[in-house]
Amino acid sequence: MAELSIIVPVYNNKNYLMQCIDSIINQKLRDIEIILVDDGSTDGSGAICDKYCDLDERIQLIHQENRGCLYARLQGLKESSGEYVGFVDSDDWIASDMYELLMYVAKTKNCDIVSMGYTTVFGTGEKGRNDGTLFGLYEKGINLNILLYSMMYDLEKQERGVQPSLCSKVFKRKLLEDAYASVDQSITLGEDAAIFYPCCLNANKVFIMEEYKYYYRVHNKSMCRNVNINVFDQVYVFYNYMMKTIGEYEEQYSLVKQLKMYIWTFISPGLKQIFDIQVGSVYLFPYVMVEKNSNIILYGAGEVGQAFHLQILDNCYCNIVAWVDKNKCDKRNIIHPKQIINLEYSKIVIAVKERKVADEIIEELNMLGINIKNIVWDKPRKIISVVF
């Protein structure tokens, strides 16, 4: 039995396949078995797999009719024997020490899942990405609930808590076997999430590290990542399965709300790709607190301030006589608060998220001699923004 089984679903990726397999067989961690699953390739990828199977005794090869990524991974799992299991997509590649590092953490901390970030590759360029918003060790009975409350979608930070890609991770075999035993095999979008998040619910220890040793290649013919006109049907199948899977945990971890926000990350690209409709969210300017056509000073050039600034430039509701931020002055005509003393205005609109920060700003402005009655702040509210 190998320490780690690495499963590679292969479908028509001959241009990238050799780089992928080479990066796996050259891992510093040697106690591995590699299972290539040729999922009915028609471009010669199957012959490349045959060649590598003859060259390295650690490689097993499965040839099958085309059934899709989820089924290919399942067949690889059935043939594997490792205590831990990892996945690599055949158009990607990995750093030589990726599995050495993942397995070191898995063994020393006795983790059920160890995950790291990845590096996104666009053509010849690279862009590092993290693995969401949650990092460190999460253990049942101690702090695993923190992970489960935000794993699909971190509502506070408005992004995924943990990226669900099965690649760049290792799992204890039993977790994966249980997840695949019940998964709806008609899922074609969200197949990683349909496995990963149930694994988290059943795990005792999960470790998420800030490393980027998996190289994720972005192109139009990816086996597991294409979006097409059927995206909404595919999301519906995924949604129904996940609702059945997470139902018993809903009251503990707000999983239904997480799931709906997570699904939005699928639907939004589909709207853009198919209908050229871009939907997002934006902080709404506090119109009810400001008179139309009045002169204001906008205080804050962060996320909220930028949203307010763009809205007012777009709709000309009022006139911004100065944009203020003591930490970002001299950028884009942003000035220091001390420079507003002699300006004429009716209101200073504070554009920050938290009351504590707003109170600090109000106190600073009051010390400059500004009447607090001319200062307005309200908890910023996000609204849906649609761009055609």
C-alpha positions in Angstrom: 0.0 0.0 0.0 1.3 3.4 -1.0 1.3 6.3 1.4 -0.5 8.4 -1.1 -2.6 7.7 -4.2 -2.7 10.4 -6.9 -5.6 10.2 -9.3 -5.5 12.0 -12.7 -8.6 12.1 -14.9 -7.5 12.4 -18.6 -9.6 13.6 -21.5 -8.1 15.1 -24.7 -5.3 17.0 -23.1 -2.3 15.7 -25.1 -0.7 19.2 -25.3 -0.5 19.4 -21.5 -0.5 15.8 -20.4 3.2 15.1 -20.4 4.0 18.2 -18.3 1.4 17.1 -15.8 2.6 13.5 -15.5 6.2 14.5 -15.4 5.5 16.8 -12.4 3.9 13.9 -10.6 6.5 11.2 -11.2 9.2 13.7 -10.2 7.7 14.4 -6.8 10.1 14.4 -3.9 7.6 12.2 -2.1 8.4 8.8 -3.6 5.9 6.6 -1.8 3.1 7.2 -4.2 0.9 5.4 -6.7 -0.3 7.3 -9.7 -3.6 6.3 -11.3 -4.3 7.7 -14.8 -7.9 7.4 -15.9 -8.2 7.9 -19.7 -11.8 9.0 -19.9 -12.4 8.1 -23.6 -9.8 10.4 -25.1 -9.7 10.7 -28.9 -6.7 12.9 -29.4 -3.9 10.5 -28.5 -3.8 11.2 -24.8 -4.5 7.5 -24.2 -1.3 6.5 -26.0 0.7 9.0 -23.9 -0.8 7.3 -20.8 0.3 3.9 -22.1 3.8 5.1 -22.6 4.1 6.4 -19.1 2.6 3.3 -17.6 5.4 1.3 -19.2 8.1 3.7 -17.9 7.1 3.9 -14.2 5.9 0.9 -12.2 4.0 3.2 -9.8 1.6 4.1 -12.5 -1.7 2.3 -13.0 -3.9 3.0 -16.1 -7.6 2.8 -16.6 -9.1 3.1 -20.1 -12.9 3.7 -20.1 -15.6 5.3 -22.2 -16.2 9.0 -21.7 -18.2 9.5 -18.6 -17.0 12.9 -17.3 -14.7 14.1 -14.6 -16.7 13.0 -11.5 -17.0 9.4 -12.7 -13.3 9.2 -13.8 -12.2 10.3 -10.4 -14.5 7.8 -8.8 -13.1 4.9 -10.9 -9.6 6.0 -9.9 -10.5 6.0 -6.3 -11.9 2.5 -6.5 -8.5 1.2 -7.9 -6.3 3.2 -5.5 -4.8 1.8 -2.3 -3.2 4.7 -0.5 -3.9 5.8 3.0 -4.4 9.3 1.6 -5.6 10.4 -1.8 -5.0 13.4 -4.0 -6.1 14.6 -7.4 -4.4 16.4 -10.3 -6.2 17.6 -13.4 -4.4 16.5 -16.6 -4.0 20.1 -17.9 -2.3 21.3 -14.7 1.0 20.6 -13.0 2.5 20.7 -9.5 5.6 21.8 -7.8 8.1 19.0 -7.0 7.6 19.3 -3.2 3.8 19.8 -3.1 2.8 16.4 -1.9 5.8 16.2 0.4 4.6 19.3 2.2 0.9 18.2 2.2 1.7 14.8 3.6 4.1 16.1 6.2 1.3 18.1 7.7 -1.2 15.3 7.3 0.9 12.8 9.1 2.4 15.1 11.9 -1.0 16.6 12.7 -3.1 13.5 11.9 -5.4 15.5 9.6 -8.2 14.1 7.6 -7.8 16.9 5.0 -4.9 19.2 4.2 -5.4 21.9 1.7 -3.2 24.6 0.1 -3.8 27.4 -2.4 -2.8 27.4 -6.0 -1.2 29.5 -8.7 -3.5 30.4 -11.6 -1.7 30.4 -15.0 -3.1 32.5 -17.8 -1.0 31.8 -20.9 2.5 32.6 -20.0 1.5 34.7 -17.0 1.0 33.6 -13.4 -1.1 34.9 -10.6 -0.9 33.6 -7.0 -4.3 32.9 -5.4 -5.0 32.0 -1.8 -7.4 29.3 -0.6 -10.2 31.5 0.5 -10.3 33.3 3.9 -9.7 30.5 6.4 -6.3 29.3 7.4 -4.8 27.1 10.1 -5.8 23.9 12.0 -9.5 23.2 12.6 -10.4 20.4 14.9 -13.7 18.9 16.0 -14.7 19.8 19.5 -12.4 22.8 19.5 -12.8 25.1 16.5 -14.0 23.1 13.5 -17.3 24.9 13.8 -15.5 28.1 12.7 -14.6 26.4 9.4 -18.1 25.0 8.9 -19.8 28.3 9.4 -17.9 29.9 6.5 -16.4 27.1 4.3 -18.7 27.5 1.3 -19.1 31.3 1.6 -17.6 33.7 4.1 -20.6 36.1 4.5 -18.4 38.7 6.4 -15.7 38.8 3.7 -18.0 38.2 0.8 -16.0 35.3 -0.8 -15.5 31.6 -0.5 -14.2 30.5 2.8 -12.3 27.5 1.3 -11.9 26.9 -2.4 -13.4 23.4 -3.0 -11.1 22.2 -5.8 -10.1 18.6 -5.0 -6.7 19.3 -6.4 -4.0 20.9 -4.2 -5.4 18.8 -1.3 -5.0 15.4 0.3 -7.8 13.4 1.9 -8.0 10.4 4.1 -9.4 7.6 2.0 -12.5 6.9 4.1 -13.8 10.5 3.8 -13.7 10.3 0.0 -15.2 6.9 -0.2 -18.2 8.0 1.9 -18.6 11.2 -0.1 -18.5 9.4 -3.5 -20.8 6.6 -2.3 -23.7 9.0 -2.1 -22.9 11.7 -4.7 -25.3 12.3 -7.5 -23.3 11.2 -10.6 -25.4 13.4 -12.9 -23.6 16.5 -11.4 -21.5 18.2 -14.1 -21.0 21.6 -12.5 -19.8 21.8 -8.8 -18.6 18.3 -8.7 -15.6 19.3 -6.5 -17.8 21.1 -4.0 -20.3 18.2 -3.9 -17.4 16.0 -2.6 -15.2 18.5 -0.7 -17.8 20.2 1.6 -19.4 17.0 2.7 -15.9 15.7 3.5 -15.4 18.8 5.8 -18.7 18.0 7.6 -17.4 14.5 8.4 -13.8 15.4 9.2 -12.1 15.5 12.6 -9.2 17.7 11.6 -8.7 20.0 8.6 -5.6 22.1 8.0 -5.5 24.9 5.4 -2.1 26.4 4.6 -1.0 29.5 2.7 1.1 27.8 0.1 0.7 27.9 -3.7 2.3 24.8 -5.3 -0.5 23.7 -7.6 -0.4 25.3 -11.1 -4.0 25.7 -12.4 -4.0 26.3 -16.1 -6.9 28.4 -17.5 -8.0 27.6 -21.0 -11.3 26.9 -22.9 -11.2 23.1 -23.1 -10.7 22.1 -19.5 -12.3 18.8 -18.6 -13.8 19.9 -15.3 -14.3 23.6 -15.8 -16.2 24.4 -18.9 -19.3 26.7 -18.6 -21.9 26.4 -21.3 -25.5 27.2 -22.1 -26.7 24.4 -19.7 -25.1 26.1 -16.7 -28.4 26.8 -15.0 -29.6 23.2 -15.4 -26.3 22.0 -14.1 -26.5 24.3 -11.1 -30.0 23.1 -10.3 -28.8 19.5 -10.1 -25.9 20.5 -7.9 -28.2 22.6 -5.7 -30.7 19.8 -5.1 -28.0 17.3 -4.2 -26.3 19.7 -1.8 -29.7 20.6 -0.1 -30.2 16.9 0.7 -26.6 16.4 1.8 -26.3 19.4 4.2 -29.9 19.4 5.5 -29.2 17.9 8.9 -26.5 20.4 9.6 -28.4 23.6 8.5 -29.3 24.9 12.0 -25.8 24.5 13.2 -23.8 26.2 10.5 -26.2 28.3 8.3 -25.3 26.1 5.4 -28.3 26.8 3.2 -27.4 30.5 3.1 -23.8 29.6 2.4 -24.8 27.3 -0.4 -27.0 30.0 -2.0 -24.2 32.5 -2.0 -21.8 29.9 -3.3 -24.1 29.1 -6.1 -24.2 32.7 -7.1 -20.5 32.4 -7.9 -21.6 29.9 -10.6 -24.5 31.8 -11.9 -22.8 35.2 -12.2 -20.1 33.9 -14.7 -22.9 32.2 -16.6 -24.9 35.4 -17.0 -21.8 37.2 -18.2 -20.7 34.5 -20.7 -24.2 33.7 -22.1 -26.1 36.9 -21.9 -23.3 39.5 -21.4 -25.0 40.6 -18.2 -22.6 41.5 -15.4 -24.2 41.3 -11.9 -22.4 42.3 -8.7 -23.0 44.2 -5.5 -22.2 47.8 -4.5 -22.4 49.9 -1.4 -25.4 52.2 -1.7 -24.8 55.9 -1.2 -26.9 57.3 1.8 -29.1 59.4 -0.4 -31.7 60.1 2.3 -29.1 61.8 4.5 -27.9 64.1 1.8 -29.9 66.8 -0.1 -29.9 66.6 -3.9 -27.6 69.1 -5.7 -25.8 69.9 -2.4 -22.0 70.2 -1.9 -20.5 67.4 0.1 -17.1 66.2 1.2 -16.6 62.4 0.9 -14.4 61.0 3.6 -12.9 57.6 2.9 -11.3 56.2 -0.2 -11.5 52.5 0.6 -14.0 50.0 -0.9 -17.1 52.0 0.4 -15.7 55.3 -0.6 -14.9 54.2 -4.1 -18.4 52.8 -4.5 -19.9 56.1 -3.3 -17.6 58.2 -5.5 -18.5 56.2 -8.6 -22.3 56.4 -8.0 -22.2 60.2 -7.5 -20.0 60.7 -10.6 -22.5 58.5 -12.6 -25.8 60.1 -11.4 -24.7 63.6 -10.4 -27.0 63.5 -7.4 -24.8 65.9 -5.5 -21.4 67.7 -6.0 -18.3 66.2 -4.4 -16.1 69.3 -3.5 -13.4 67.2 -2.0 -12.5 63.5 -1.5 -10.7 63.0 1.8 -8.6 60.2 3.3 -5.6 60.8 5.5 -4.0 57.5 4.6 -4.5 57.9 0.8 -3.9 61.6 0.2 -2.0 62.6 -2.9 -3.6 59.8 -4.8 -6.4 60.5 -7.4 -6.8 64.1 -6.0 -7.5 62.7 -2.5 -6.6 65.3 0.1 -5.8 65.3 3.8 -8.6 66.1 6.3 -6.8 69.3 7.4 -7.2 70.7 3.9 -11.0 70.9 4.2 -11.2 73.6 6.9 -11.9 76.5 4.5 -14.1 74.6 2.0 -17.8 75.3 1.5 -20.0 72.2 1.9 -23.3 71.2 3.6 -22.3 67.6 4.7 -19.3 65.4 5.2 -20.3 61.9 4.2 -18.1 59.3 6.0 -17.6 56.2 3.8 -16.4 53.4 6.0 -17.9 50.0 7.0 -17.6 50.0 10.8 -19.1 52.3 13.4 -16.0 52.2 15.5 -13.9 53.6 12.6 -16.6 56.2 11.8 -16.7 57.4 15.5 -12.9 57.8 15.4 -13.1 59.9 12.2 -15.9 62.0 13.7 -13.8 62.7 16.8 -10.9 63.7 14.6 -13.0 66.1 12.6 -14.5 67.6 15.7 -11.0 68.4 17.0 -10.5 70.3 13.7 -13.5 72.5 14.7 -16.0 70.8 12.4 -19.6 70.7 13.8 -20.7 67.1 14.1 -24.1 68.1 13.0 -22.6 68.4 9.5 -21.2 64.9 9.5 -23.2 61.9 8.4 -22.5 58.1 8.6 -24.7 55.1 8.3 -23.9 51.4 8.1 -23.2 50.9 4.4 -25.8 48.7 2.7 -25.0 46.5 -0.3 -27.3 46.3 -3.2 -27.3 44.3 -6.4 -25.7 46.1 -9.4 -26.5 45.0 -12.9 -24.4 46.1 -15.9 -25.6 45.3 -19.5 
